[in-house]
Amino acid sequence: MKKIIHFSDVHIGYEGMYERFRAVINHLAMIKQPAGNYVVLITGDIVDEASDQSYDLAKECLDKLTGHKYHVLIVPGNHDYGSGNCADKKWVTKFKKCFFGDQNISYPKLDIIDEMAFIGLDSMAKELGTVDRLLANGELGTVQLKKLDDILNTKKRKDCQKTIIYLHHHPMDPIPLHELKDAKKLAAILSKYVRKDDKKKGIDAVLFGHLHLGKKSNGWCDIQRVYDAGATTMKDGSPGFHRVIDLDLPPVYDYDADCHGEYASVTRLPLLKTFLELLGSRK
């Protein structure tokens, strides 16, 4: 069964982030081989601001990963559709064309790889209205949530050995103006699929990004692995994990591959460090 390498919040286009992500990819290619044993999963904010130039740079990086034979899965974040605080509908189609090669793909996006069901959600789906687009919230919407429930209940999904849900926005412990608005509705659906006697029924991991904190919230909805990846490129000194997840083993065996290389010594700003430590104490 493949292992998962969880990236998030790369922010290509922000000063230095393209170079940092290229360095991460180079280190990853050296230390995690054979690449066919891994799925690289990126939970949004691939670019810092939606533009043709930033999309092209990000696509170049993702092509480099696939060129190394890694299987790559992505979902959009709030920065991928605009500036972060202001999204624009025109980038939805452009994002799909650039990164999937198909403007008609829809979410939830189901990929089955080696009996692992990966279900990607677009947490910007209902954040493109006139008012919504002004904030950094996330919202899945009723239609997408219904489709998620339908997918989870299919024999095709239940026949998989493992199920992974991935999205951009935090589904719990929200910070004002950044929360997933329909987090409770998502939790209600996921709670229906808790592992009990049927080992093929449950959800094994929920992976996300957005707040750059790198926190673990294991146990949410009785799910063993609930992970925020932080910011892969350590934007503005944020924590940046490259978490390797082996679903054949208990969560205690998951670890940070630390592919930063020369960027591993990045020093956090004192105020940011204090803020993050305060939030971390709430776990």
C-alpha positions as CSV (number, residue, x, y, z in Angstrom):
1,M,0.0,0.0,0.0
2,K,1.3,3.5,-0.9
3,K,2.5,5.9,1.7
4,I,1.2,9.5,1.7
5,I,3.4,12.6,1.7
6,H,1.3,15.6,2.8
7,F,2.2,19.0,1.5
8,S,0.1,22.2,1.7
9,D,0.3,26.0,1.4
10,V,3.2,26.2,-1.0
11,H,2.3,29.8,-2.1
12,I,4.3,29.9,-5.3
13,G,4.5,33.6,-6.4
14,Y,5.3,34.9,-2.9
15,E,9.0,35.9,-2.7
16,G,11.3,32.9,-2.6
17,M,8.5,30.2,-2.4
18,Y,9.1,28.9,-5.9
19,E,12.8,28.3,-5.2
20,R,12.0,26.7,-1.8
21,F,9.5,24.3,-3.3
22,R,11.9,23.3,-6.0
23,A,14.5,22.6,-3.2
24,V,11.9,20.5,-1.4
25,I,11.1,18.5,-4.5
26,N,14.9,17.9,-5.1
27,H,15.4,16.7,-1.5
28,L,12.3,14.6,-1.7
29,A,13.4,12.9,-4.9
30,M,16.7,12.0,-3.2
31,I,15.4,10.5,0.1
32,K,12.0,9.0,-0.8
33,Q,12.5,6.3,-3.4
34,P,11.1,4.4,-5.2
35,A,8.7,7.3,-5.9
36,G,6.1,4.8,-7.0
37,N,5.6,3.9,-3.3
38,Y,4.2,7.4,-2.5
39,V,1.3,9.6,-3.2
40,V,2.1,13.3,-2.8
41,L,-1.1,15.1,-1.6
42,I,-1.2,18.9,-1.7
43,T,-4.1,20.5,0.2
44,G,-4.4,23.9,-1.5
45,D,-2.8,27.3,-1.8
46,I,-0.4,26.1,-4.4
47,V,0.0,29.7,-5.5
48,D,0.0,32.9,-3.5
49,E,-2.2,34.8,-5.9
50,A,-4.0,33.5,-9.0
51,S,-2.3,34.5,-12.2
52,D,-1.2,32.9,-15.4
53,Q,2.4,33.3,-14.4
54,S,2.0,31.7,-11.0
55,Y,0.0,28.9,-12.4
56,D,2.7,28.2,-14.9
57,L,5.4,28.1,-12.2
58,A,3.3,25.8,-10.0
59,K,2.5,23.5,-12.9
60,E,6.2,23.3,-13.6
61,C,6.8,22.1,-10.1
62,L,4.0,19.6,-10.1
63,D,5.3,18.3,-13.5
64,K,8.7,17.9,-11.8
65,L,7.1,15.7,-9.1
66,T,5.3,13.5,-11.6
67,G,8.5,13.4,-13.7
68,H,10.1,11.8,-10.7
69,K,7.3,9.2,-10.8
70,Y,5.3,10.4,-7.8
71,H,1.6,10.2,-8.0
72,V,0.3,13.8,-7.2
73,L,-3.2,14.8,-6.0
74,I,-4.2,18.4,-5.4
75,V,-7.2,20.5,-4.3
76,P,-7.6,24.3,-4.5
77,G,-7.3,26.8,-1.7
78,N,-8.4,30.4,-1.2
79,H,-5.2,31.8,-2.8
80,D,-5.6,29.6,-5.8
81,Y,-8.7,31.4,-6.9
82,G,-7.6,34.9,-6.2
83,S,-5.6,36.9,-3.7
84,G,-6.5,34.9,-0.6
85,N,-9.1,37.3,0.7
86,C,-10.8,37.9,-2.6
87,A,-11.6,35.0,-4.9
88,D,-12.8,35.3,-8.5
89,K,-14.9,32.7,-10.4
90,K,-12.8,33.1,-13.6
91,W,-9.9,31.2,-12.0
92,V,-12.0,28.1,-11.2
93,T,-12.0,27.0,-14.9
94,K,-8.4,28.1,-15.4
95,F,-7.3,26.2,-12.3
96,K,-9.0,23.0,-13.6
97,K,-7.5,23.4,-17.1
98,C,-4.0,24.1,-15.8
99,F,-3.7,21.4,-13.1
100,F,-6.1,18.7,-14.3
101,G,-6.2,19.3,-18.0
102,D,-10.0,19.2,-17.9
103,Q,-12.3,22.1,-17.1
104,N,-15.2,19.7,-16.5
105,I,-13.8,17.8,-13.5
106,S,-16.0,18.1,-10.4
107,Y,-15.7,17.7,-6.6
108,P,-15.7,15.6,-4.6
109,K,-12.9,14.1,-6.8
110,L,-12.5,10.4,-6.2
111,D,-9.2,8.7,-7.1
112,I,-8.6,5.0,-6.2
113,I,-5.0,4.1,-6.0
114,D,-3.9,0.6,-4.8
115,E,-7.2,0.1,-2.9
116,M,-6.9,3.5,-1.3
117,A,-9.8,5.9,-1.9
118,F,-8.7,9.5,-2.0
119,I,-11.6,12.0,-1.9
120,G,-10.7,15.6,-2.7
121,L,-13.0,18.4,-1.7
122,D,-13.2,22.0,-3.0
123,S,-13.6,24.1,0.2
124,M,-13.9,27.2,-2.0
125,A,-17.0,25.8,-3.8
126,K,-19.5,28.2,-2.2
127,E,-17.0,31.1,-1.5
128,L,-17.3,32.8,-4.9
129,G,-20.3,35.0,-4.3
130,T,-20.1,38.8,-4.1
131,V,-19.9,38.9,-0.3
132,D,-18.3,35.5,0.3
133,R,-15.3,36.2,-1.9
134,L,-14.2,39.1,0.3
135,L,-13.0,36.8,3.2
136,A,-10.7,33.7,3.6
137,N,-13.5,31.4,4.7
138,G,-14.3,28.1,3.2
139,E,-17.6,26.4,2.4
140,L,-18.3,23.1,0.7
141,G,-22.0,23.7,0.0
142,T,-25.0,21.4,0.2
143,V,-24.5,19.8,-3.3
144,Q,-20.9,18.8,-2.6
145,L,-21.7,17.5,0.8
146,K,-24.5,15.3,-0.6
147,K,-22.2,14.0,-3.3
148,L,-19.6,13.2,-0.6
149,D,-22.1,11.2,1.4
150,D,-23.1,9.3,-1.7
151,I,-19.5,8.4,-2.6
152,L,-18.7,7.3,0.9
153,N,-21.8,5.0,0.8
154,T,-20.9,3.3,-2.5
155,K,-19.6,-0.3,-2.7
156,K,-16.7,1.0,-4.8
157,R,-15.5,3.1,-1.9
158,K,-16.2,0.6,0.8
159,D,-14.3,-2.1,-1.1
160,C,-11.2,0.0,-0.7
161,Q,-8.8,-0.8,2.2
162,K,-8.3,2.8,3.2
163,T,-10.2,6.1,2.8
164,I,-8.6,9.6,2.9
165,I,-10.5,12.9,2.8
166,Y,-8.5,16.0,1.8
167,L,-9.4,19.6,1.5
168,H,-7.9,23.1,2.1
169,H,-9.8,24.8,5.0
170,H,-9.7,23.6,8.6
171,P,-12.7,21.5,9.5
172,M,-12.4,22.2,13.2
173,D,-10.9,24.7,15.7
174,P,-11.5,27.7,13.5
175,I,-10.0,31.1,13.7
176,P,-12.5,33.9,13.0
177,L,-12.8,34.8,9.3
178,H,-10.9,31.6,8.3
179,E,-13.3,28.8,9.3
180,L,-14.9,26.2,7.1
181,K,-18.5,27.5,7.4
182,D,-20.2,24.1,7.1
183,A,-17.7,22.2,9.3
184,K,-20.5,20.8,11.4
185,K,-22.3,19.4,8.4
186,L,-19.1,17.8,7.2
187,A,-18.6,16.3,10.7
188,A,-22.1,14.9,10.7
189,I,-21.4,13.1,7.4
190,L,-18.0,11.7,8.4
191,S,-19.3,10.5,11.8
192,K,-21.6,8.1,9.9
193,Y,-18.6,6.3,8.7
194,V,-16.6,5.6,11.9
195,R,-14.8,2.3,11.9
196,K,-16.5,-0.3,14.0
197,D,-16.9,-3.9,13.0
198,D,-16.6,-3.2,9.3
199,K,-13.0,-2.4,8.8
200,K,-13.6,-1.2,5.2
201,K,-16.3,1.3,6.2
202,G,-14.3,3.9,8.1
203,I,-12.3,7.0,7.2
204,D,-8.6,6.7,7.9
205,A,-7.4,10.3,7.6
206,V,-8.6,13.9,7.1
207,L,-5.8,16.1,5.7
208,F,-5.9,19.9,5.2
209,G,-3.9,23.1,5.4
210,H,-4.8,26.9,5.4
211,L,-3.7,28.1,8.8
212,H,0.0,27.2,8.5
213,L,0.0,25.7,12.0
214,G,0.9,22.1,11.4
215,K,-1.4,20.9,14.2
216,K,-2.7,17.4,14.8
217,S,-6.3,17.1,15.8
218,N,-6.5,13.3,15.9
219,G,-9.8,11.9,17.2
220,W,-12.0,14.5,15.5
221,C,-15.1,12.5,14.5
222,D,-13.3,9.5,15.9
223,I,-10.8,9.6,13.0
224,Q,-7.3,8.4,13.8
225,R,-5.4,10.9,11.7
226,V,-6.5,14.5,11.4
227,Y,-3.6,16.6,10.2
228,D,-2.8,20.2,9.1
229,A,0.4,20.2,7.0
230,G,1.5,23.7,8.0
231,A,3.1,25.6,5.1
232,T,5.4,23.3,3.1
233,T,7.6,26.3,2.1
234,M,7.6,27.8,5.6
235,K,6.1,31.1,4.3
236,D,6.9,33.9,6.7
237,G,8.5,31.5,9.2
238,S,5.4,29.3,9.5
239,P,5.8,25.6,10.6
240,G,6.3,23.5,7.4
241,F,6.0,19.7,7.7
242,H,6.5,17.1,5.0
243,R,4.6,14.5,6.9
244,V,4.9,10.9,5.7
245,I,1.8,8.8,6.5
246,D,1.8,5.0,6.5
247,L,-1.8,3.9,6.9
248,D,-0.6,0.3,7.6
249,L,0.9,1.5,10.9
250,P,-0.5,3.4,13.9
251,P,-0.3,7.3,13.7
252,V,2.7,7.3,16.1
253,Y,4.8,6.1,13.2
254,D,4.0,9.1,11.0
255,Y,6.9,11.5,10.7
256,D,8.3,14.6,9.1
257,A,10.6,13.8,6.1
258,D,12.2,17.3,6.6
259,C,12.9,18.0,2.9
260,H,13.7,21.7,3.6
261,G,17.4,21.3,3.1
262,E,19.0,24.7,3.5
263,Y,15.7,26.3,4.5
264,A,15.4,24.1,7.6
265,S,17.1,26.8,9.7
266,V,14.5,29.5,8.8
267,T,13.9,31.6,12.0
268,R,10.3,32.5,12.9
269,L,9.5,36.0,13.7
270,P,9.2,36.3,17.6
271,L,5.6,37.5,17.5
272,L,4.5,34.8,15.1
273,K,6.3,32.1,17.2
274,T,4.5,33.3,20.3
275,F,1.1,33.3,18.5
276,L,1.6,29.8,17.1
277,E,2.8,28.4,20.5
278,L,-0.3,29.9,22.2
279,L,-2.5,28.2,19.6
280,G,-0.6,24.9,20.0
281,S,-1.2,24.9,23.8
282,R,-4.9,24.6,23.0
283,K,-4.5,21.1,21.5
